[in-house]
Amino acid sequence: MADVDWRSEEAYANFKNAESMDIAWEWLRRDTDYQRNYQSLGQAQRLTGATETFRLQWGLSFRR
């Protein structure tokens, strides 16, 4: 994950165009519990899609 200076206006230049889904994803991907839980999934699970339990725990849904 790239280090971003949260105090830098340049780092968030596109924020004004963000939708609620974008903001929610940015929040979630920086959550250490989420990161740890994601890393605990097997590689095959990460490549083919997260398990239903994982998706429900983190409130994720994927469009088909």
VMD Tcl script that builds the backbone (N, CA, C; Angstrom):
set m [mol new atoms 192]
animate dup $m
set s [atomselect $m all]
$s set {name element resname resid chain x y z} {
  {N N MET 1 A 0.846 -1.164 0.000}
  {CA C MET 1 A 0.000 0.000 0.000}
  {C C MET 1 A 0.895 1.232 0.000}
  {N N ALA 2 A 0.607 2.158 -0.861}
  {CA C ALA 2 A 1.407 3.364 -0.964}
  {C C ALA 2 A 1.217 4.237 0.268}
  {N N ASP 3 A 2.309 4.862 0.691}
  {CA C ASP 3 A 2.217 5.816 1.784}
  {C C ASP 3 A 1.698 7.130 1.230}
  {N N VAL 4 A 0.669 7.648 1.855}
  {CA C VAL 4 A 0.082 8.906 1.434}
  {C C VAL 4 A 0.069 9.833 2.626}
  {N N ASP 5 A 0.534 11.042 2.419}
  {CA C ASP 5 A 0.488 12.045 3.471}
  {C C ASP 5 A -0.930 12.591 3.528}
  {N N TRP 6 A -1.668 12.226 4.548}
  {CA C TRP 6 A -3.075 12.618 4.647}
  {C C TRP 6 A -3.238 14.117 4.805}
  {N N ARG 7 A -2.152 14.816 5.107}
  {CA C ARG 7 A -2.223 16.269 5.254}
  {C C ARG 7 A -1.973 16.991 3.938}
  {N N SER 8 A -1.577 16.274 2.913}
  {CA C SER 8 A -1.240 16.872 1.627}
  {C C SER 8 A -2.482 17.046 0.755}
  {N N GLU 9 A -2.750 18.286 0.341}
  {CA C GLU 9 A -3.894 18.541 -0.536}
  {C C GLU 9 A -3.712 17.847 -1.884}
  {N N GLU 10 A -2.477 17.764 -2.365}
  {CA C GLU 10 A -2.209 17.129 -3.660}
  {C C GLU 10 A -2.556 15.644 -3.644}
  {N N ALA 11 A -2.345 15.001 -2.515}
  {CA C ALA 11 A -2.611 13.570 -2.404}
  {C C ALA 11 A -4.102 13.263 -2.551}
  {N N TYR 12 A -4.921 14.249 -2.284}
  {CA C TYR 12 A -6.366 14.051 -2.339}
  {C C TYR 12 A -7.020 14.983 -3.358}
  {N N ALA 13 A -6.326 15.284 -4.419}
  {CA C ALA 13 A -6.825 16.206 -5.433}
  {C C ALA 13 A -8.142 15.738 -6.043}
  {N N ASN 14 A -8.337 14.434 -6.186}
  {CA C ASN 14 A -9.557 13.905 -6.803}
  {C C ASN 14 A -10.663 13.605 -5.800}
  {N N PHE 15 A -10.432 13.925 -4.550}
  {CA C PHE 15 A -11.401 13.619 -3.500}
  {C C PHE 15 A -12.758 14.254 -3.760}
  {N N LYS 16 A -12.766 15.460 -4.300}
  {CA C LYS 16 A -14.044 16.137 -4.535}
  {C C LYS 16 A -14.906 15.392 -5.557}
  {N N ASN 17 A -14.294 14.518 -6.362}
  {CA C ASN 17 A -15.025 13.726 -7.340}
  {C C ASN 17 A -15.393 12.339 -6.820}
  {N N ALA 18 A -14.982 12.036 -5.603}
  {CA C ALA 18 A -15.207 10.702 -5.046}
  {C C ALA 18 A -16.674 10.493 -4.683}
  {N N GLU 19 A -17.110 9.270 -4.872}
  {CA C GLU 19 A -18.446 8.861 -4.447}
  {C C GLU 19 A -18.322 8.160 -3.100}
  {N N SER 20 A -19.430 7.949 -2.430}
  {CA C SER 20 A -19.402 7.329 -1.105}
  {C C SER 20 A -18.715 5.970 -1.140}
  {N N MET 21 A -18.907 5.208 -2.219}
  {CA C MET 21 A -18.270 3.898 -2.355}
  {C C MET 21 A -16.741 4.032 -2.391}
  {N N ASP 22 A -16.245 5.064 -3.057}
  {CA C ASP 22 A -14.800 5.299 -3.126}
  {C C ASP 22 A -14.233 5.608 -1.746}
  {N N ILE 23 A -14.935 6.439 -1.009}
  {CA C ILE 23 A -14.476 6.821 0.329}
  {C C ILE 23 A -14.511 5.617 1.256}
  {N N ALA 24 A -15.566 4.820 1.165}
  {CA C ALA 24 A -15.672 3.618 2.003}
  {C C ALA 24 A -14.526 2.661 1.716}
  {N N TRP 25 A -14.174 2.473 0.450}
  {CA C TRP 25 A -13.078 1.578 0.097}
  {C C TRP 25 A -11.760 2.101 0.645}
  {N N GLU 26 A -11.509 3.397 0.510}
  {CA C GLU 26 A -10.268 3.968 1.026}
  {C C GLU 26 A -10.163 3.769 2.536}
  {N N TRP 27 A -11.272 3.938 3.225}
  {CA C TRP 27 A -11.293 3.733 4.675}
  {C C TRP 27 A -10.996 2.269 4.994}
  {N N LEU 28 A -11.685 1.364 4.326}
  {CA C LEU 28 A -11.540 -0.056 4.608}
  {C C LEU 28 A -10.137 -0.561 4.306}
  {N N ARG 29 A -9.586 -0.206 3.165}
  {CA C ARG 29 A -8.286 -0.748 2.784}
  {C C ARG 29 A -7.165 -0.309 3.712}
  {N N ARG 30 A -7.394 0.728 4.478}
  {CA C ARG 30 A -6.385 1.203 5.433}
  {C C ARG 30 A -6.590 0.638 6.830}
  {N N ASP 31 A -7.645 -0.118 7.030}
  {CA C ASP 31 A -7.966 -0.715 8.325}
  {C C ASP 31 A -7.038 -1.903 8.581}
  {N N THR 32 A -6.301 -1.867 9.670}
  {CA C THR 32 A -5.328 -2.935 9.940}
  {C C THR 32 A -6.002 -4.294 10.168}
  {N N ASP 33 A -7.191 -4.303 10.765}
  {CA C ASP 33 A -7.899 -5.573 10.949}
  {C C ASP 33 A -8.294 -6.162 9.600}
  {N N TYR 34 A -8.770 -5.306 8.693}
  {CA C TYR 34 A -9.123 -5.766 7.347}
  {C C TYR 34 A -7.884 -6.305 6.636}
  {N N GLN 35 A -6.782 -5.579 6.709}
  {CA C GLN 35 A -5.544 -6.020 6.054}
  {C C GLN 35 A -5.109 -7.381 6.569}
  {N N ARG 36 A -5.149 -7.543 7.876}
  {CA C ARG 36 A -4.743 -8.821 8.490}
  {C C ARG 36 A -5.690 -9.946 8.054}
  {N N ASN 37 A -6.992 -9.671 8.051}
  {CA C ASN 37 A -7.980 -10.671 7.663}
  {C C ASN 37 A -7.817 -11.052 6.199}
  {N N TYR 38 A -7.570 -10.077 5.343}
  {CA C TYR 38 A -7.365 -10.334 3.919}
  {C C TYR 38 A -6.124 -11.190 3.705}
  {N N GLN 39 A -5.047 -10.871 4.416}
  {CA C GLN 39 A -3.810 -11.638 4.274}
  {C C GLN 39 A -3.971 -13.072 4.760}
  {N N SER 40 A -4.923 -13.298 5.666}
  {CA C SER 40 A -5.127 -14.656 6.172}
  {C C SER 40 A -5.857 -15.543 5.163}
  {N N LEU 41 A -6.492 -14.931 4.156}
  {CA C LEU 41 A -7.113 -15.727 3.097}
  {C C LEU 41 A -6.019 -16.422 2.292}
  {N N GLY 42 A -6.301 -17.564 1.791}
  {CA C GLY 42 A -5.348 -18.247 0.924}
  {C C GLY 42 A -5.210 -17.503 -0.397}
  {N N GLN 43 A -4.105 -17.716 -1.075}
  {CA C GLN 43 A -3.869 -17.028 -2.349}
  {C C GLN 43 A -4.971 -17.337 -3.364}
  {N N ALA 44 A -5.409 -18.583 -3.415}
  {CA C ALA 44 A -6.463 -18.956 -4.356}
  {C C ALA 44 A -7.748 -18.185 -4.058}
  {N N GLN 45 A -8.069 -18.012 -2.778}
  {CA C GLN 45 A -9.267 -17.259 -2.402}
  {C C GLN 45 A -9.143 -15.795 -2.821}
  {N N ARG 46 A -7.960 -15.229 -2.671}
  {CA C ARG 46 A -7.765 -13.827 -3.058}
  {C C ARG 46 A -7.880 -13.659 -4.563}
  {N N LEU 47 A -7.423 -14.647 -5.323}
  {CA C LEU 47 A -7.451 -14.542 -6.776}
  {C C LEU 47 A -8.841 -14.791 -7.360}
  {N N THR 48 A -9.598 -15.671 -6.739}
  {CA C THR 48 A -10.911 -16.032 -7.285}
  {C C THR 48 A -12.057 -15.294 -6.608}
  {N N GLY 49 A -11.765 -14.511 -5.620}
  {CA C GLY 49 A -12.812 -13.792 -4.888}
  {C C GLY 49 A -12.813 -14.238 -3.450}
  {N N ALA 50 A -13.119 -13.322 -2.589}
  {CA C ALA 50 A -13.113 -13.622 -1.159}
  {C C ALA 50 A -14.242 -14.575 -0.804}
  {N N THR 51 A -14.087 -15.239 0.312}
  {CA C THR 51 A -15.126 -16.144 0.775}
  {C C THR 51 A -16.366 -15.350 1.180}
  {N N GLU 52 A -17.492 -16.019 1.227}
  {CA C GLU 52 A -18.734 -15.348 1.622}
  {C C GLU 52 A -18.626 -14.791 3.040}
  {N N THR 53 A -18.002 -15.547 3.929}
  {CA C THR 53 A -17.823 -15.092 5.304}
  {C C THR 53 A -17.032 -13.790 5.350}
  {N N PHE 54 A -15.950 -13.745 4.595}
  {CA C PHE 54 A -15.114 -12.541 4.535}
  {C C PHE 54 A -15.919 -11.364 3.995}
  {N N ARG 55 A -16.641 -11.587 2.919}
  {CA C ARG 55 A -17.430 -10.512 2.304}
  {C C ARG 55 A -18.486 -9.984 3.271}
  {N N LEU 56 A -19.178 -10.885 3.958}
  {CA C LEU 56 A -20.207 -10.459 4.908}
  {C C LEU 56 A -19.606 -9.714 6.094}
  {N N GLN 57 A -18.481 -10.200 6.574}
  {CA C GLN 57 A -17.831 -9.559 7.723}
  {C C GLN 57 A -17.473 -8.113 7.419}
  {N N TRP 58 A -17.001 -7.849 6.215}
  {CA C TRP 58 A -16.531 -6.520 5.854}
  {C C TRP 58 A -17.534 -5.731 5.018}
  {N N GLY 59 A -18.709 -6.282 4.787}
  {CA C GLY 59 A -19.745 -5.568 4.064}
  {C C GLY 59 A -19.429 -5.357 2.595}
  {N N LEU 60 A -18.729 -6.317 2.002}
  {CA C LEU 60 A -18.334 -6.189 0.597}
  {C C LEU 60 A -19.356 -6.857 -0.309}
  {N N SER 61 A -19.591 -6.226 -1.421}
  {CA C SER 61 A -20.405 -6.856 -2.476}
  {C C SER 61 A -19.739 -6.544 -3.800}
  {N N PHE 62 A -19.826 -7.482 -4.700}
  {CA C PHE 62 A -19.145 -7.344 -5.988}
  {C C PHE 62 A -20.165 -7.439 -7.096}
  {N N ARG 63 A -20.071 -6.512 -8.014}
  {CA C ARG 63 A -20.972 -6.528 -9.160}
  {C C ARG 63 A -20.591 -7.662 -10.091}
  {N N ARG 64 A -21.565 -8.226 -10.749}
  {CA C ARG 64 A -21.302 -9.297 -11.705}
  {C C ARG 64 A -21.602 -8.828 -13.070}
}
mol reanalyze $m
mol bondsrecalc $m
mol representation Tube
mol addrep $m
